[in-house]
Amino acid sequence: NLLRHGEERAEQEHQRAERLAARLRELGIDPDEEAVNT
């Protein structure tokens, strides 16, 4: 099912973004705040 595959891929991308955001927060950067400030 092509739609199903797309959903799984979107979920993987979301998890990757979450891990990246968590790493940024460990470095003292709030990714959400940074996005607003620029």
trRosetta pair geometry for C-beta under 8 A, 3 or more apart (Angstrom, degrees):
i j d omega theta_ij theta_ji phi_ij phi_ji
1 4 3.8 62 90 10 114 117
1 5 6.6 173 91 -15 60 83
2 5 5.6 -54 -151 34 33 113
2 6 6.5 35 152 -20 65 104
3 6 5.6 -55 -154 34 34 113
3 7 6.6 35 150 -20 66 103
4 7 5.7 -53 -153 32 33 112
4 8 6.6 32 151 -18 65 103
5 8 5.8 -53 -150 35 33 111
5 9 6.4 33 152 -19 65 107
6 9 5.6 -55 -148 37 32 112
6 10 6.3 34 153 -21 66 104
7 10 5.6 -53 -148 35 32 112
7 11 6.4 35 152 -21 64 104
8 11 5.6 -53 -152 34 33 114
8 12 6.6 35 150 -20 65 102
9 12 5.6 -50 -151 32 35 112
9 13 6.5 35 151 -18 65 103
10 13 5.6 -53 -150 36 34 112
10 14 6.3 38 150 -23 65 104
11 14 5.5 -51 -148 33 33 114
11 15 6.5 32 154 -18 65 103
12 15 5.8 -54 -150 36 32 109
12 16 6.4 33 151 -21 64 106
13 16 5.6 -54 -150 35 33 113
13 17 6.4 33 152 -19 66 104
14 17 5.7 -55 -150 36 31 110
14 18 6.4 34 150 -22 65 105
15 18 5.5 -51 -149 34 34 115
15 19 6.5 34 153 -19 65 102
16 19 5.9 -52 -151 34 32 109
16 20 6.5 31 151 -18 64 106
17 20 5.6 -55 -148 37 33 112
17 21 6.2 34 153 -20 67 106
18 21 5.7 -54 -147 37 30 111
18 22 6.3 33 153 -21 64 105
19 22 5.6 -53 -149 34 32 113
19 23 6.5 33 152 -20 64 103
20 23 5.7 -54 -152 34 33 111
20 24 6.5 33 151 -19 65 104
20 31 7.6 80 117 -78 88 154
21 24 5.6 -52 -150 35 34 113
21 25 6.4 35 152 -20 66 103
21 31 4.6 -93 -127 16 88 146
21 32 8.0 43 -147 -33 124 80
22 25 5.7 -52 -150 34 33 112
22 26 6.7 39 149 -23 63 101
23 26 5.6 -49 -154 29 35 115
23 27 6.8 28 149 -13 63 105
24 27 5.7 -61 -156 40 36 108
24 29 4.3 -73 174 79 92 108
24 30 7.5 134 123 -106 108 9
24 31 4.9 86 82 -54 153 99
24 34 7.8 -87 170 2 142 144
25 28 7.6 64 -174 -67 35 10
25 29 6.7 -105 -82 70 31 55
25 30 6.4 46 -104 -99 83 54
25 31 7.3 -70 -52 -8 81 89
29 34 6.0 16 -179 -46 101 134
30 33 3.9 53 89 16 115 113
30 34 6.4 169 84 -17 59 83
31 34 5.6 -53 -143 36 32 115
31 35 6.4 35 157 -23 64 103
32 35 5.9 -54 -154 31 30 111
32 36 6.8 26 151 -17 63 105
33 36 5.7 -58 -153 35 35 110
33 37 6.1 29 155 -20 70 110
34 37 5.9 -60 -144 37 30 109
34 38 6.4 19 164 -17 66 110
35 38 6.6 -62 -147 33 25 102
